[in-house]
C-alpha cells in the first residue's frame, strides 16, 4: 500500500468523525497495518493528518482552477466556484472544523488562508469583473458580498444540528443562489436560476 492509497483511505474517515477521533490504534486497524509498518509510511499520526488536509486543499483548489479555465462567463464561474466550494466543505463533519482549530493550529491557518484566498483571488475578482461588464447593480459592494457569503457558509457548517438536517440543494439555493440573485440586474437573474435548475435535475 502506497502513501497515497493510505491517505485516500483515511480522507472519508476524517471527513466523517473529525481529526481527534483518528487515533493511531484506529488507523492501524483500518489500514490493516502494524505500528511498525505505519511508521514506514509516515513519521507520526500528525504527519498523516497534515498530508490528508493538504491533499484536500489541493483537490478543491484544482477544482476551482479548472472552473476558471473551462468557463468563460463570469457569472457562471461564480456559480460553479460556489458550488465546488460548498460541496467540498459540506463533506466534513463540524467536528473536523472544531478539531482543526483546537488541535492543529498550523493546519487551521492553512485552511483559513485557503478560504481567504478563495475570496480574494477567485470570487472577489469575478464579482468585480461581472460588475464591470454590467451584470451587477452599480451600488453592489462586491467585497462585502464575498465576505458575508464566506461568513454565512462557515457559520452554518460550524453548527452541527444545521449540517445534519439541511440538504445540499437547500443550502446552495438559500445561501448562494437567492443571495446572488439580489446583486444582479433583473435581466440577468435567469443565469443563476438556470444554473440551479440544471444541477437540481
MARNU-752992 format. One record per residue: residue in one letter; x, y, z negated of N, C-alpha, C, O in turn. Coordinates in steps of 0.001 Angstrom, whole numbers, padded with zeros to 6 digits, always signed. Layout:
AXYZXYZXYZXYZ...
This chain:
X+000841-001190+000000+000000+000000+000000+000887+001256+000000+001812+001371-000804X+000596+002182+000900+001395+003404+001002+000861+004469+000050-000238+004343-000489X+001658+005525-000147+001211+006643-000980-000094+007243-000445-001007+007559-001208X-000162+007391+000877-001356+007979+001479-002590+007113+001229-003671+007632+000947X-002429+005804+001331-003551+004895+001071-004005+004982-000384-005201+004939-000675X-003045+005102-001284-003389+005240-002704-004158+006543-002939-005184+006551-003620X-003662+007624-002380-004322+008928-002543-005743+008875-001999-006671+009383-002628X-005917+008259-000826-007251+008148-000228-008198+007330-001105-009402+007588-001126X-007669+006359-001818-008495+005550-002718-008913+006356-003954-010006+006166-004487X-008036+007253-004401-008279+007989-005636-009146+009232-005417-009840+009668-006335X-009114+009799-004225-009874+011032-003953-011341+010933-004374-011802+011795-005123X-012102+009919-003926-013518+009870-004322-013730+009688-005823-014751+010109-006367X-012764+009062-006486-012876+008893-007941-012724+010241-008629-013495+010576-009529X-011733+011008-008207-011522+012348-008773-012733+013234-008498-013153+014009-009358X-013285+013116-007308-014471+013909-006968-015647+013559-007869-016438+014429-008233X-015760+012293-008226-016929+011823-008970-016824+012062-010474-017794+012493-011097X-015652+011787-011069-015555+011825-012534-014629+012918-013053-014445+013048-014263X-014041+013710-012147-013120+014736-012597-011716+014187-012767-011428+013058-012370X-010844+014991-013360-009436+014628-013472-009128+013944-014798-008360+012982-014842X-009723+014437-015872-009403+013909-017205-009652+012404-017300-008890+011682-017942X-010721+011939-016658-011077+010525-016745-010190+009601-015944-010280+008380-016075X-009326+010176-015108-008443+009366-014280-007178+009062-015081-006185+009784-014987X-007223+007997-015864-006095+007598-016697-005185+006645-015934-005563+006096-014899X-003988+006460-016460-003049+005531-015826-003616+004113-015834-003468+003377-014859X-004258+003737-016924-004854+002401-017015-005927+002203-015951-005996+001157-015306X-006760+003221-015780-007810+003140-014764-007213+003097-013366-007689+002357-012505X-006165+003892-013139-005517+003923-011830-004941+002562-011450-005179+002071-010346X-004195+001964-012346-003562+000674-012030-004610-000415-011825-004435-001313-011001X-005704-000326-012587-006775-001315-012417-007473-001129-011076-007739-002101-010369X-007765+000114-010730-008454+000420-009475-007591+000056-008271-008101-000404-007250X-006295+000263-008393-005380+000045-007270-004773-001355-007242-004046-001712-006315X-005082-002139-008269-004502-003481-008392-002976-003411-008392-002302-004187-007715X-002453-002469-009164-001015-002281-009275-000581-002418-010726-001323-002067-011643X+000614-002925-010923+001205-002898-012257+001731-001482-012513+001876-000685-011586X+002011-001187-013777+002593+000120-014096+003896+000330-013332+004169+001422-012833X+004691-000726-013249+005971-000636-012560+005788-000296-011080+006520+000530-010534X+004815-000930-010436+004548-000658-009020+004007+000759-008824+004336+001432-007848X+003173+001197-009765+002633+002559-009662+003771+003578-009661+003772+004512-008859X+004738+003396-010561+005834+004360-010678+006829+004268-009522+007707+005120-009391X+006698+003267-008708+007495+003237-007478+006930+004196-006434+007634+004654-005535X+005648+004483-006579+004984+005383-005633+004946+006832-006134+005101+007771-005353X+004740+006999-007439+004558+008342-007994+005368+008506-009273+005580+007550-010018X+005810+009717-009509+006611+009990-010701+005787+009845-011975+006299+009443-013020X+004504+010180-011870+003627+010158-013038+002182+010253-012569+001915+010439-011381X+001262+010125-013504-000153+010338-013194-000358+011761-012672-001120+011981-011731X+000327+012721-013289+000192+014117-012885+000691+014334-011455+000143+015147-010711X+001726+013606-011090+002250+013686-009722+001186+013235-008721+000994+013869-007684X+000502+012144-009034-000565+011653-008164-001703+012664-008077-002187+012956-006984X-002133+013200-009219-003226+014167-009225-002865+015389-008394-003697+015908-007650X-001630+015844-008520-001177+017007-007748-001255+016724-006252-001684+017579-005476X-000845+015536-005850-000888+015191-004432-002324+015036-003923-002619+015351-002770X-003211+014549-004794-004626+014438-004432-005218+015819-004164-005882+016028-003149X-004976+016763-005080-005516+018116-004920-004925+018789-003685-005644+019458-002942X-003633+018619-003459-003003+019217-002282-003594+018645-000995-003791+019369-000018X-003873+017347-001001-004476+016724+000179-005865+017308+000445-006219+017588+001590X-006647+017487-000620-007988+018034-000471-007952+019456+000077-008740+019806+000956X-007047+020268-000434-006928+021644+000045-006458+021678+001498-006916+022502+002289X-005550+020783+001833-005071+020718+003217-006217+020359+004167-006326+020926+005254X-007058+019429+003759-008160+018989+004617-009163+020105+004865-009592+020312+006000X-009545+020831+003809-010541+021886+004013-009944+023040+004820-010639+023646+005635X-008670+023346+004603-008025+024387+005406-007986+023983+006876-008228+024806+007758X-007685+022730+007131-007640+022232+008512-009014+022315+009165-009129+022702+010328X-010059+021951+008416-011423+022027+008951-011791+023456+009315-012377+023706+010368X-011445+024388+008440-011767+025790+008693-010982+026318+009892-011535+027025+010735X-009712+025980+009968-008892+026438+011090-009384+025860+012406-009294+026523+013440X-009902+024636+012390-010471+024051+013605-011710+024822+014055-011924+025017+015252X-012522+025257+013094-013690+026073+013432-013247+027362+014111-013826+027770+015118X-012224+027998+013560-011717+029249+014125-011270+029051+015570-011522+029897+016428X-010608+027930+015831-010075+027669+017171-011167+027277+018163-011113+027658+019332X-012161+026514+017694-013144+025932+018610-014343+026835+018873-014976+026722+019923X-014664+027720+017951-015858+028557+018083-015459+029981+018450-014517+030527+017875X-016161+030581+019393-015805+031929+019846-016669+033022+019227-016196+034141+019032X-017926+032717+018917-018838+033733+018413-018578+033967+016920-018575+033006+016150X-018359+035224+016489-018027+035485+015080-019102+035029+014098-018779+034566+013004X-020372+035152+014471-021444+034741+013568-021495+033221+013421-021757+032707+012333X-021247+032510+014512-021221+031055+014425-020006+030585+013630-020080+029595+012902X-018895+031291+013770-017720+030965+012956-018051+031112+011475-017697+030257+010663X-018733+032203+011131-019099+032453+009736-019985+031330+009213-019736+030789+008136X-021014+030980+009970-021945+029932+009545-021220+028601+009369-021440+027902+008380X-020361+028250+010318-019678+026956+010260-018627+026911+009153-018409+025862+008547X-017975+028042+008885-016978+028079+007815-017661+027950+006456-017177+027225+005587X-018780+028647+006266-019532+028489+005022-020029+027050+004882-020008+026480+003791X-020464+026483+005973-020935+025093+005973-019807+024158+005535-020009+023295+004681X-018623+024330+006121-017482+023479+005792-017052+023664+004341-016771+022689+003644X-017002+024911+003891-016549+025193+002530-017539+024657+001498-017143+024040+000509X-018814+024896+001733-019823+024450+000771-019908+022931+000745-020040+022335-000324X-019833+022304+001907-019859+020852+001971-018677+020259+001210-018825+019263+000501X-017514+020869+001359-016310+020426+000658-016476+020549-000851-016223+019588-001578X-016892+021698-001328-016963+021943-002765-018057+021118-003442-017915+020748-004608X-019138+020827-002731-020235+020080-003345-019924+018595-003513-020669+017881-004185X-018848+018129-002919-018460+016727-003095-017877+016464-004480-017678+015313-004870X-017604+017537-005218-016960+017393-006510-017955+017549-007647-018854+018388-007608X-017766+016717-008658-018493+016890-009907-018030+018186-010568-016864+018555-010429X-018923+018896-011294-018488+020079-012059-017350+019750-013018-016584+020635-013399X-017233+018471-013414-016137+018068-014297-014778+018306-013631-013796+018614-014307X-014731+018164-012318-013478+018375-011603-012990+019804-011798-011821+020025-012113X-013882+020773-011611-013503+022179-011749-013131+022513-013188-012199+023281-013432X-013855+021939-014132-013555+022170-015543-012185+021608-015895-011370+022281-016526X-011938+020359-015477-010660+019714-015795-009494+020432-015128-008412+020550-015702X-009729+020910-013910-008673+021618-013192-008250+022867-013966-007059+023140-014116X-009232+023619-014451-008922+024836-015200-008276+024526-016550-007352+025218-016979X-008771+023480-017214-008346+023201-018583-007026+022454-018680-006191+022777-019526X-006830+021462-017825-005688+020567-017981-004592+020746-016921-003468+020278-017102X-004927+021425-015816-003944+021569-014740-003928+023021-014240-004346+023297-013116X-003450+023932-015070-003492+025364-014708-002748+025703-013428-003170+026579-012673X-001638+025009-013180-000880+025297-011959-001675+024906-010717-001730+025655-009741X-002286+023731-010763-003128+023304-009646-004347+024207-009510-004797+024495-008401X-004876+024650-010647-006030+025540-010604-005680+026861-009924-006498+027434-009205X-004462+027337-010158-004012+028561-009485-004010+028350-007971-004435+029223-007214X-003530+027184-007537-003521+026887-006094-004933+026865-005532-005181+027357-004430X-005870+026285-006305-007247+026203-005854-007878+027592-005795-008611+027904-004857X-007590+028429-006804-008118+029794-006819-007519+030613-005682-008208+031426-005066X-006245+030399-005409-005601+031101-004295-006240+030716-002971-006425+031557-002092X-006577+029429-002835-007253+028988-001621-008594+029696-001457-008926+030142-000359X-009374+029806-002544-010683+030459-002464-010540+031928-002075-011314+032446-001270X-009540+032593-002656-009326+033993-002306-008851+034125-000862-009231+035060-000156X-008016+033177-000429-007567+033165+000968-008754+032928+001897-008852+033528+002967X-009644+032049+001471-010845+031768+002261-011659+033037+002477-012191+033269+003563X-011750+033865+001423-012492+035123+001531-011734+036129+002378-012280+036677+003336X-010460+036377+002025-009720+037466+002666-009261+037134+004079-009292+037990+004962X-008834+035890+004294-008268+035527+005589-009337+035135+006606-009197+035415+007797X-010394+034494+006143-011382+033959+007065-012680+034770+007079-012954+035483+008044X-013471+034664+006024-014811+035248+006076-014787+036768+006189-015560+037339+006958X-013912+037431+005437-013890+038891+005477-013547+039404+006866-014177+040339+007360X-012550+038795+007497-012157+039222+008844-013278+038968+009844-013502+039776+010745X-013981+037855+009691-015060+037541+010630-016256+038459+010437-016883+038876+011411X-016576+038778+009185-017654+039732+008940-017295+041096+009510-018140+041763+010106X-016046+041515+009330-015605+042799+009876-015706+042791+011402-016110+043781+012012X-015335+041663+012007-015430+041530+013460-016883+041590+013920-017200+042257+014905X-017764+040891+013206-019177+040885+013569-019788+042276+013414-020618+042693+014221X-019372+042982+012377-019886+044344+012172-019397+045276+013278-020160+046097+013787X-018135+045146+013645-017566+045979+014702-018260+045730+016046-018414+046642+016857X-018673+044480+016263-019333+044143+017522-020831+044456+017510-021530+044210+018493X-021320+044999+016389-022690+045476+016343-023734+044491+015878-024927+044763+016015X-023328+043335+015322-024291+042347+014854-024854+042695+013470-025988+042339+013147X-024059+043386+012667-024455+043709+011298-024912+045161+011194-024537+046015+011997X-025736+045408+010176-026132+046785+009885-024891+047588+009497-023948+047056+008912X-024911+048878+009835-023751+049729+009575-023454+049893+008088-022302+050093+007705X-024489+049810+007248-024283+050048+005815-023874+048793+005039-023775+048833+003812X-023639+047686+005736-023247+046445+005062-021804+046549+004570-020893+046834+005347X-021608+046315+003279-020270+046280+002685-019762+044842+002804-020109+043990+001985X-018946+044573+003817-018558+043191+004108-017706+042587+002988-017797+041389+002719X-016888+043401+002342-016070+042895+001230-016953+042425+000087-016737+041351-000475X-017940+043226-000252-018848+042872-001344-019659+041627-000999-019863+040765-001854X-020121+041525+000245-020888+040354+000680-020070+039078+000489-020577+038094-000048X-018815+039088+000923-017960+037902+000820-017681+037537-000636-017741+036364-001004X-017382+038518-001450-017064+038244-002856-018283+037733-003616-018156+036839-004452X-019450+038284-003339-020666+037832-004011-021022+036404-003616-021456+035614-004454X-020839+036076-002348-021125+034710-001910-020227+033714-002623-020692+032673-003088X-018932+034032-002709-017996+033138-003386-018369+032993-004856-018349+031887-005396X-018711+034114-005510-019087+034084-006930-020330+033225-007140-020379+032416-008067X-021329+033399-006284-022579+032636-006436-022366+031154-006207-022927+030324-006923X-021560+030816-005216-021281+029401-004944-020583+028761-006139-020981+027692-006602X-019530+029431-006639-018782+028850-007750-019630+028780-009013-019544+027810-009766X-020446+029800-009246-021330+029793-010415-022288+028609-010354-022542+027954-011365X-022806+028345-009189-023724+027217-009031-023005+025891-009237-023511+025007-009928X-021834+025754-008643-021104+024495-008727-020626+024199-010141-020455+023036-010506X-020411+025230-010933-019978+025042-012320-021106+024563-013219-020867+024108-014337X-022334+024666-012729-023499+024291-013530-023884+022850-013212-024420+022562-012142X-023608+021952-014147-023829+020524-013918-025274+020208-013567-025531+019424-012654X-026216+020806-014278-027628+020486-014051-028084+020920-012667-028847+020206-012016X-027628+022085-012206-027985+022545-010863-027418+021623-009807-028104+021242-008859X-026161+021272-009982-025464+020481-008976-026091+019107-008792-026041+018535-007703X-026678+018583-009854-027279+017253-009772-028666+017265-009147-029110+016245-008621X-029357+018395-009193-030752+018441-008789-030992+019046-007409-032050+018831-006819X-030041+019788-006894-030258+020539-005666-029588+019860-004485-028426+019459-004563X-030326+019734-003391-029760+019122-002196-028845+020114-001487-028929+021324-001696X-027979+019577-000652-027059+020435+000087-027814+021406+000985-027475+022589+001040X-028826+020925+001684-029552+021777+002619-030276+022906+001888-030325+024032+002381X-030837+022612+000719-031496+023672-000058-030485+024732-000479-030752+025931-000402X-029329+024273-000920-028300+025211-001364-027777+026043-000203-027617+027258-000322X-027512+025386+000918-026990+026102+002080-028006+027135+002578-027642+028253+002945X-029279+026745+002583-030322+027662+003024-030458+028865+002092-030549+030006+002546X-030471+028597+000781-030717+029663-000195-029512+030574-000382-029638+031797-000326X-028332+029972-000606-027150+030773-000906-026523+031413+000328-025977+032514+000260X-026608+030717+001442-025879+031183+002622-026807+031799+003677-026736+033000+003941X-027668+030985+004273-028466+031457+005403-029351+032634+005033-029332+033656+005719X-030127+032513+003961-031045+033592+003593-030308+034885+003264-030757+035977+003613X-029166+034747+002584-028389+035944+002251-027734+036558+003484-027706+037779+003637X-027212+035712+004356-026549+036231+005550-027535+036909+006501-027190+037890+007160X-028747+036391+006570-029753+036991+007453-029988+038450+007099-030265+039272+007973X-029878+038769+005808-030115+040142+005369-029065+041129+005834-029290+042338+005790X-027914+040631+006282-026860+041528+006768-026983+041786+008264-026365+042712+008790X-027789+040959+008959-027873+041031+010423-028972+041970+010898-030021+042102+010267X-028713+042603+012000-029766+043355+012668-030846+042362+013133-030555+041205+013433X-032069+042832+013184-033215+041942+013431-033048+041074+014670-033405+039896+014664X-032509+041657+015725-032422+040912+016990-031392+039792+016969-031334+038992+017903X-030575+039720+015913-029545+038675+015838-029810+037646+014735-029028+036712+014562X-030896+037809+013997-031156+036906+012875-031438+035470+013332-031264+034524+012563X-031860+035318+014547-032152+033973+015072-030904+033105+015116-031014+031879+015102X-029714+033710+015168-028470+032939+015309-028267+032028+014102-027976+030844+014265X-028419+032567+012898-028277+031750+011696-029452+030800+011541-029287+029669+011085X-030655+031265+011926-031831+030386+011843-031656+029169+012741-031956+028046+012336X-031172+029389+013957-030963+028284+014895-029892+027324+014385-030025+026107+014517X-028841+027875+013808-027775+027013+013292-028304+026131+012172-028047+024927+012152X-029041+026723+011242-029584+025941+010123-030575+024887+010630-030616+023764+010128X-031357+025264+011616-032316+024321+012186-031609+023123+012812-032067+021986+012695X-030488+023392+013477-029737+022307+014137-029115+021348+013133-029143+020135+013343X-028552+021870+012043-027886+020976+011085-028906+020292+010177-028573+019329+009486X-030164+020791+010176-031201+020182+009338-031805+018952+009992-032438+018135+009322X-031613+018817+011292-032250+017712+012028-031561+016381+011748-031968+015351+012285
